[in-house]
């Protein structure tokens, strides 16, 4: 029988272990979707041990069958050292492949490496172009980064109205970085209640490293209500 998302859902309802066994069975037959899902389960330790090397293996199997999401995840593995040593050049290769396959996360990740000069020479002009492409695809996190270009005049004229709109879109789409940026805009406009709402949304979902930096920022806020959030 072919890999069936409905059957996978039923397996998850029984147990994570049963779901992993189901996905593994189909991944071994060469099913691209199952291979990609299994790669993520191995990274996360869903239904079994955390196994980043095995996760990378399954992402590679699917990537070589032209799965854009698997290509992106191979890039993520090399970018972060999941299952292999960090290798930004390989990460860039795989992000570029995912980007050229029109995967929004691939476009964003490739632009991010370009902007920071990781795995390739830094090229903020090219990064701006790729960020714009991802934003046009509706990618929420990209919109927050692209807003910074318009706010600061990086590779484009300063356009505070464009920046404001992109921050708003990023926040309303649920990106925690965008929520913090939009909260800053709102606070600057005196809309403190709305700003606090978006900050609380961001705090509820942001990873620890981001919260540490946010805590430092909020500690310097002129508004006591924000200083008390973290």
N, C-alpha and C positions, 0 to 999 in steps of 0.2 A: 504493500500500500504506500501511496505517496505521502510525503510529509504534510500534515494537516494542522494548521494553527488552532483549529477548534479542538482537535484531539490533544494538542499540547496544553491548551487551557485546562482541559479535563484532568490531565496528568498533574498539573500544578495544584489543582484543587485536592488531589489525593496526597501528594507530597512533592517537595522539590527534588528528592532523589528519583522519584518515578519520572518526573519531567526530564531530568538530565539523562536518564537511561533511554527515554524515548528519542530525545534529540541526538544522542550518541549513535543510536542504531541507524538513524537516517543520515547522519553526517558521514558515516562509514560507507554508505552507498553512493556518495558523491553529491548529495543534495546541497545546493549552494546556500539556501536559506538556513537549513539545519546546521551547516558548518559555521555560518556566521553567528547564529544564536549560541552554538556550543562554545565558540571562542569567547563570547561575552560571559557565559556561565562559568567558564574556567577562570577568567579574570576575576570575577566577583565571588567565586566560591559558592555558587548557587547549586545546591543538590550534591555537593561533594567538596573535595579539598580545593583551595585556591591553587591554581596551576597555570601561571602566566606563560611558561614555555609551551605547554600544550595549547593554551589559548592562541598564542601567536601562530602555532602550527596550523590550527583550523582556520584562522583568518587568512593565512597564506594559501591554503587549499582553495578557499572561496575566491580570493583575489585573483588567482590564476585562472579562474573561470569567469573573470570579468565582473565580479560583484563590486559596485562602487562603494558600498558601505564597508565591505571587507577590505578593500584597498585603503580606505580611510583609517580603518582600525589597525592595519599593518603599520601605517604611518604613525599612529598614536603609540603603538608598542615601541617603535624605534625612537620616537621622540621622548618617551618617558622611561625607557629601560624596562619595559614589561616583557619578560621572557627572553631578552637579549640585551647586550650592552647598548647604551644610548648611541645613536648614530643619526645625526641630524640630516646628513646627506641622503641617506636611505629614506628617512622620514619625508624629506622634500620630494623625492622621486614618487613615493606612493601617494602623497597628498596631491601632487600635480596630476597623477593619473585619475584620482577620484574627482578632482576639480574638472578635468577635461571630460569626465563622464557626467558632469552637471549635478553632482551631489553637493548640496549647499554646505555641509560640514567640511567636505574636501576643499571647496573654494575658500572657506573661512580659514581653515588650518594652513593652507598654502599661503594665503595672504599674510597670516600671522608670522610665518617663518621669514617671508620676504621682508616684512616690516622690521624684524629683529636681526636679520642677517644670520640666520641659523641654517647651516647646510648649504648656503649659497650667499653670494655677496648681498649686502643690504641694499634694497631698492624700494624706497618708500613710495616712489611714483607708481611702480608696478603694483605694490601692495594696495595703494589707493584704488587702482583700477579693479583689482580682484575683490577688494572689500565692497566696492560699489556693485559688482556683479552679484555677490552673495546677498547684499541688502535688497537688491531688486528681486531676488528669489524669496524674500520674506524672512531671511535668517535673523532672528531677534538679537543674538549676541553681536553679530556683525554690525547691526545698526548702531549699537552703543559705541563701538570702535570708530565707525565712520563719522559719527557725530563729533568725535574729538578732532578729526581732520578739519571739519568745517568750523568748529569752534576756535581752533588754534591757527588756522591758515596753513596747515600742512599740505603741500602739493595742490592747494586750491585756495581761492580767495576766502577770507574770513566771511562766514555767513551764519550769524547767530540764530536767525530764524530757521534755517535748515537744520542746524545742530539741535535746536530745541525740539523740532518735530521728530527727528530721529531718536532722541532720548525718550520722548514720549512713547513712540511706537515700540521701542525696545522694552520699556518698562511695562507697557500694557500687554505685551506678548509674554511677559513673565520671566524675562532674564534678570537675574539678581543684580548683575552689574548695571544694567539699564535702570533697574528700580532705584538703585542708589544714586545714579547720575540724575535721574528725573526728580528724585527727592531733593537733591541739591538745587535744581532749577526752581522747584516749587518753594523751597525755603527762601530763596533769593527774592521771590515774588511775594513773600509774606504769607504764603498758603501753608502754614505750619501743620495743621491737622492732616491735610492731604500728604504732606511730606512724611509725616510720622507713619502714616498708613503704609506707604511704599517702603520705608525703611524696615518696618516690622516684617513685611512680606519677604524682603531680601534676607533679613537675619534668619528667618525660619528655614531657608533653603540653602544658604551659602555655605561653602566648605570652610573648615577651620582656618586655613591660611588666609582666606579672604576676610574672615571675621576679625582676625588679629589686626590686619591693616585698617579695617573699618573702625575698630575700637579706638585706635590712635586718632583717626580722623574725627570721630564723634567726641572724643575727649577735649578737642580744641574748639568744639562748636560754641558759639555765643548763646545758644539756646539750651537751657538746663534740661529740658525735656528730652533732647537728643542725647545729652551726655549720660543720661540714666538708662539708655536702651541696652548698653553692653557694659 
